[in-house]
Amino acid sequence: MTQLEAARQGKITEAMKQVAKEENRDPEFIRKGIEDGTIVIPCNKNHAGLRPMGVGAGLRTKVNANIGTSTAYPDLQEEMAKLRTAVEAGADSVMDLSTGGDLDKNRGAIIENCPVMVGTVPLYSAMVDAQEKHGAMVSLTADDLFRGIEKHAALGADFLTVHCGVTRQVVETLKQQGRIADIVSRGGSFITGWMFHHGKENPLYEQYDRLLDICLQYDVTLSLGDGLRPGCLSDATDRAQIAELIVLGELVERARKAGVQVMVEGPGHVPLDQVTANVQLQKSLCKGAPFYVLGPLVTDVAPGYDHITSAIGGAVAGMAGADFLCYVTPAEHLGLPTEEDVREGVMACRLAGHAADVAKGLPGAIQWDHQMSEARKALDWGKQKELALDPIKFSRYREGRNSEDTEACTMCGDYCAMQIVERYLGKTGPS
């Protein structure tokens, strides 16, 4: 029985209880959200040691970190170090996007050692397998693809990104309108190439019920990928993007009817003034399904700083109703991220998510900031470190620029506003 099927029968599962405790919500709130499809708990029955997390309306905005090998950097140990860093930095989820080295070994090691939910893209490994076996990725058959999907599910992947909405009609819409960056999704580009090569419909769309059967067996959450997400500001919110989103909305309803949990992925590169509209469109067309966004990045001109670019967009998206933010690291558009890039990406994304939670009035969000304010007023550096989003960076700055006996900080020194006002107003404030 999936979490969705249990919720429909009025049952509160152990995973729902754990999520309710984590979120300071009543278990019935979680159950009802799952029943309605506005909350999902990606928790594959084969993922041992998983700490269940809820994603969706009324819950803390979640953060995902992408890791994974490439053909240029196939070393699994480097990615395992990134996994540990991402989890220690507070990521709620990790996606394995490996395309280099022993993919089955990589995926198994990541799932086995990851206490938070794990997402994968089965199409990536299916593409690599086809290339190695037949010398061409487009030689992949539908049966090959679905065998690969079941392999990921059986291994314990909690959610699967699948590019079901890239149909022949949607791609025709893209051709008619034209774009600057065309298709920037690896999965979306492959499905498009496969359809043109074979003259057939996308098997993930055409055989969608087959996909749902696999998800039912393992209680895998579908993450409907945005294969035509905009890869630059000029392509944002165009007909091709919306055409795919309309298809995804239809597939959301089919998944729910089958008892499969489902969320929807979103852009991409979007001008700041279009971010809210993109979230509202998704929520309307996809019947309130949890929305998982990459960024969005609100400018194209900041390579090396795209963790900041995406945090700006992520905060606005979260405030508008996005539920799940995929981090972007400083290395985006430039190369495979390092371990430090992963930490920076997670922290920037968590910052965006928390800012959104405060704006949405999420229970407990503003209290965290209130506690920090009180610690700052008291010049309680130990408490500030404890409350800091990134205690490691807090310590580096505090200890690097202040002596141990410095009560204030070296920014203001003898002219610390907190100390001056305390001297005259005292703890009771003005009378």
Secondary structure as GFF3:
##gff-version 3
##sequence-region A 1 431
A	DSSP	alpha_helix	3	8	.	.	.	ID=ss1
A	DSSP	alpha_helix	14	23	.	.	.	ID=ss2
A	DSSP	alpha_helix	27	36	.	.	.	ID=ss3
A	DSSP	beta_strand	39	40	.	.	.	ID=ss4
A	DSSP	beta_strand	55	56	.	.	.	ID=ss5
A	DSSP	beta_strand	62	67	.	.	.	ID=ss6
A	DSSP	alpha_helix	76	88	.	.	.	ID=ss7
A	DSSP	beta_strand	93	96	.	.	.	ID=ss8
A	DSSP	alpha_helix	103	112	.	.	.	ID=ss9
A	DSSP	beta_strand	117	120	.	.	.	ID=ss10
A	DSSP	alpha_helix	122	134	.	.	.	ID=ss11
A	DSSP	three_ten_helix	137	139	.	.	.	ID=ss12
A	DSSP	alpha_helix	142	155	.	.	.	ID=ss13
A	DSSP	beta_strand	159	162	.	.	.	ID=ss14
A	DSSP	alpha_helix	168	177	.	.	.	ID=ss15
A	DSSP	alpha_helix	186	198	.	.	.	ID=ss16
A	DSSP	alpha_helix	203	206	.	.	.	ID=ss17
A	DSSP	alpha_helix	208	218	.	.	.	ID=ss18
A	DSSP	beta_strand	221	224	.	.	.	ID=ss19
A	DSSP	three_ten_helix	233	235	.	.	.	ID=ss20
A	DSSP	alpha_helix	239	258	.	.	.	ID=ss21
A	DSSP	beta_strand	262	266	.	.	.	ID=ss22
A	DSSP	three_ten_helix	272	274	.	.	.	ID=ss23
A	DSSP	alpha_helix	275	285	.	.	.	ID=ss24
A	DSSP	beta_strand	291	294	.	.	.	ID=ss25
A	DSSP	alpha_helix	306	320	.	.	.	ID=ss26
A	DSSP	beta_strand	324	326	.	.	.	ID=ss27
A	DSSP	alpha_helix	339	360	.	.	.	ID=ss28
A	DSSP	alpha_helix	365	377	.	.	.	ID=ss29
A	DSSP	alpha_helix	381	387	.	.	.	ID=ss30
A	DSSP	alpha_helix	391	401	.	.	.	ID=ss31
A	DSSP	three_ten_helix	413	415	.	.	.	ID=ss32
A	DSSP	alpha_helix	417	425	.	.	.	ID=ss33
###
